Amino acid sequence: MERIKFVDINRFHQPIREELLEAAARVIDGGVYIGGKEVKDFEANMAQWMGVREVCGAACGTSAIFSVLKGLGVKKGDEVITTVHTAIATAEAITLCGATPVFCDLEPGYFFLSASEVEKKITPRTKALLPVHLYGQPVDMDAMLAIAKKHGLPLVEDCAQAQGAKYDGKYVGTFGDAATFSFFPSKNLGGFGDGGAFTAKDPDKMKWMRMFSNHGRMQKYEHEFEGINSRLDTLQAALLNVCLPHLDKWNAARREAARWYDEAFAGVKNIIVPKVLPNTEPIYHVYVVIVPDREGLQSFLKTRNIDSGVHYPMPLSLQKAYSRFNQGAGSFPVAEDACAHMLSLPMHPAIRKDEVETVAEAVKEYLSK
Ligand SMILES: Cc1ncc(COP(=O)(O)O)c(C=O)c1O
């Protein structure tokens, strides 16, 4: 039986292969590999696409969050509230600032952080809120914005998995004081290596963050302060410029594939399909189901040549890297339970209906045993 890949990047890049090769050749022949027109164009194109004043490219999503938090003044002794269920990058960016990530459990039934948990965790040391639109499912932004406003806290949206998702008809990343993105190859707007971007509403802060990302400078050899090297490569920018116009179409294809899965699993016992808020347009970075015996199902799918993934096997609280926070098992019951039972099924913009049906049939066969 033909293997069904978890993500088949080559397949959806195939129609734009020639354009990608031309863009790569243009950069190679042009001899400018850091900064330049391609980066400026990409930043302008992405800003125009999402309807914000300015976007700054970054070396990756992690460094984009780090630059943004530094620009918001997050420092040693501060706390930043985020979800316990996310890629470690979200929390790493906080600790890189010397601050403490304060984890929140999930909203029951969803994969994003619970607003009531966020409110409970606010202390005088809280410096920012950092919700994550995990799996491309927008967080309850009304609740987040209300909390941020009530407590006078900046709100940063981690949109690494949600580029193109909408809340109340508007792209995520346009709600908070700042937003960050990742172009890791498997992301919805994936590059051909590492890459990322950020945007911030306050022009002065945005300028500082841009400078921080580039050794604290605007002009070569004029460093106003110390920063880091977190620039988007010219080659990545050129290739992303080719991909960006296809993003909304690719996301729509993912939504359609999710609908095929939802329909196939309707009425099936022992499986919970992704639940999204009604005022949102998710983009299914991954399609995650909850099942009683995740390991068993994953092994069974393997025998059918079907790839799957687990995003993520444990919440950050249980990672060795964060054992110093002493938040052992039982601290985040909703996330811990979800992590033990979740499985990500094959999902990408070029997945075919017959492939989704094959996966769904195999899942149903296992669940009916
Ligand atoms: C939610 C989330 N935040 C941040 C990141 C970091 O992005 P990057 O891998 O580009 O550093 C990722 C990607 O792994 C992510 O999934």
PDBQT file of the ligand as one rigid body, heavy atoms in Angstrom, charges set to zero:
ROOT
HETATM    1  C1  LIG A 401       3.990  27.362  18.767  1.00  0.00    +0.000 C 
HETATM    2  C2  LIG A 401       5.395  27.577  18.294  1.00  0.00    +0.000 A 
HETATM    3  N1  LIG A 401       6.069  28.655  18.730  1.00  0.00    +0.000 NA
HETATM    4  C3  LIG A 401       7.313  28.903  18.322  1.00  0.00    +0.000 A 
HETATM    5  C4  LIG A 401       7.971  28.072  17.452  1.00  0.00    +0.000 A 
HETATM    6  C5  LIG A 401       9.370  28.356  17.095  1.00  0.00    +0.000 C 
HETATM    7  O1  LIG A 401       9.605  28.490  15.744  1.00  0.00    +0.000 OA
HETATM    8  P1  LIG A 401      11.012  28.123  15.093  1.00  0.00    +0.000 P 
HETATM    9  O2  LIG A 401      11.115  26.646  15.001  1.00  0.00    +0.000 OA
HETATM   10  O3  LIG A 401      10.948  28.795  13.755  1.00  0.00    +0.000 OA
HETATM   11  O4  LIG A 401      12.068  28.717  15.951  1.00  0.00    +0.000 OA
HETATM   12  C6  LIG A 401       7.296  26.950  16.956  1.00  0.00    +0.000 A 
HETATM   13  C7  LIG A 401       7.930  26.043  15.970  1.00  0.00    +0.000 C 
HETATM   14  O5  LIG A 401       8.476  25.040  16.264  1.00  0.00    +0.000 OA
HETATM   15  C8  LIG A 401       5.985  26.688  17.395  1.00  0.00    +0.000 A 
HETATM   16  O6  LIG A 401       5.310  25.623  16.960  1.00  0.00    +0.000 OA
ENDROOT
TORSDOF 0
